[in-house]
Amino acid sequence: MIFKDYYKILGLETNKVNLNQIKIAFREQAKKYHPDVNGGNIKTEERFKDINEAYRVLSNPSSKRKYDRMWNTHVGKKQAKQDYEESNRSKDSVFSDFFNMFFGTPTNQAEEINTKVKKKHPIKGENIETEINVGIEDAYYGTEKKISLRTVNGKMKTFSVKIPEGIRDGEKIRLLGQGKQGTNGGKNGDMFIKINIQNNSKFKLQGYDIVTDLFLTPWEAALGKRVNIDSVDDTVSVYVPPGIQSGEKVRIPQKGYKDGRGSRGDLIAEVKTVVPKKLTEDEKELFEKLKNISNFNPRRTNN
């Protein structure tokens, strides 16, 4: 017959403990080895039964005194640290053979502990994740979108999602309790919605900066000009210096995307020189004249 060190089972090193210490130790061990926490593992279920059995004995002053006399003989005087050994118990029995031999099996107590073993703890439902696309303007100003998802039972459910202004690309919105259903009275999981900010033909998001195109005629690029450029929330006037080249960028501070700290990134206008596809006779004549009088050749490196 294996002697069961109930103190060791509860994580206690000595029998010089009071009832409150025993209760605290019991709660810690029961939480650690509860079958619901360990996915129905057989060994942890047996360990959980031993924990309940140890508490049943040590929480009762009379049975504790009787057990301590045995404990002092087997453990206390030897000062040996006993490793946990799984109990021998009959099939479906709550109490081990060791307990039954020395303490008997009180029927009402056995039923009470068996109920605790079988009692299911509340388990929170799983979280679910999805993602939605949002335009730059909607993300900048904030908006509300409705999304429809298929639930676990196959039905469609519509959710209203409030997207806060200035949300970051890739940021997630959490909807409490909209995940999978909990079990044994546990709370539902949550839904996490990842926000993908979509570029459009006018604006591209780069970090906190917004990039846009600045289209210029050849003569505007050559002579310089003050032009209006649209930002996401305004129109700004910018002077383009003479001789600006296609691909160069004009940076307008504090006209980009919100950075979440009360400031903004920049608006970056990328120059693209555009020539007319069709020329009038006068335009053609002027270009011919320019060709004849100009020595500029962009294919030469010394221009």
C-alpha positions, 0 to 999 in steps of 0.5 A, a space after each residue: 500500500 502506497 502511503 499518500 503524502 496529502 501535504 505534498 499533494 497540496 503543495 505543502 512541505 510540512 504539517 504545521 499549517 492551519 486550516 486557512 493555509 490548507 484551503 489556499 493550497 487546495 484552491 491553487 492545486 485544484 485550479 491547476 489540475 482541474 480536468 476542464 483546464 487540462 482537456 480531460 487528461 486522465 492523469 490530471 483527473 486522477 491527480 484532481 481526485 487526490 487533491 480533493 481527497 487530501 483536502 477532505 482529510 486535512 480540512 477536518 480536524 479529527 481526520 487530520 490528527 489521525 493522518 498526522 500520526 501516520 505522516 509523522 511516522 512515514 514522512 515527518 521523522 524521516 524528513 524525506 521529500 515524497 514525489 507524487 505517486 498516482 493513487 490506486 483506486 477502484 474503477 469510478 471510485 472517488 477515494 483511493 485504496 489508501 483512504 478507504 483503508 484508513 478512513 473508510 468511505 463516507 457515502 455522503 462526502 463521496 457524493 459531494 466530492 464526486 459532484 465537484 469533480 464532475 462539475 464543469 467550469 465555465 469556459 469562454 468561447 473562442 475568439 474569431 477574426 475577420 477583416 474588411 477594406 476601408 477607403 482612405 477618406 473613410 478611415 481618415 474621417 471615421 465611418 460606420 460599416 455593416 458586415 455580414 458573416 456566417 455563424 457556426 450554425 450556418 446562419 448569416 448575421 449582420 454586424 454594425 462596425 464603428 470605425 474610429 477616425 484616423 484608424 491605422 492600416 492593419 489595426 483591429 477593432 474588437 467586438 465584445 461577445 461576438 465570437 463563438 459561444 461559451 460553454 457551461 455558462 462561460 462568456 462568448 468569445 470576441 470578434 476581432 476585425 482587421 482594417 485594411 485601408 485601401 488606396 484609390 486612384 487619387 491617394 496612396 497611404 505610406 505610413 502617415 504620409 499620403 502620396 498623390 500625383 501632380 500633373 503638369 504641362 511641359 511649359 508649366 514644368 519648364 516655367 514654374 507655376 502656382 497650382 492647387 493640390 487636393 489633400 484628403 480634407 482640403 485644397 492647398 496652393 503650392 508654387 512649383 519651381 521652374 525646371 522641375 522634373 517628372 518624378 520629383 516630389 513636392 512635400 506639403 507638411 501636415 496635410 497627410 494622414 492622422 498620426 494618433 498624437 494630434 498631428 499629421 504626416 505630409 502630403 507628397 505630390 509626385 510630379 508627372 509631366 503630361 504632353 497633349 495627345 493631339 495638338 492644334 495647328 498653333 500648338 504644333 507650330 510653337 513646338 516646331 519653333 521651340 525644337 528649332 531654337 532649343 539646344 536642349 537634349 535630354 539624352 545628353 548628360 551635360 545638359 
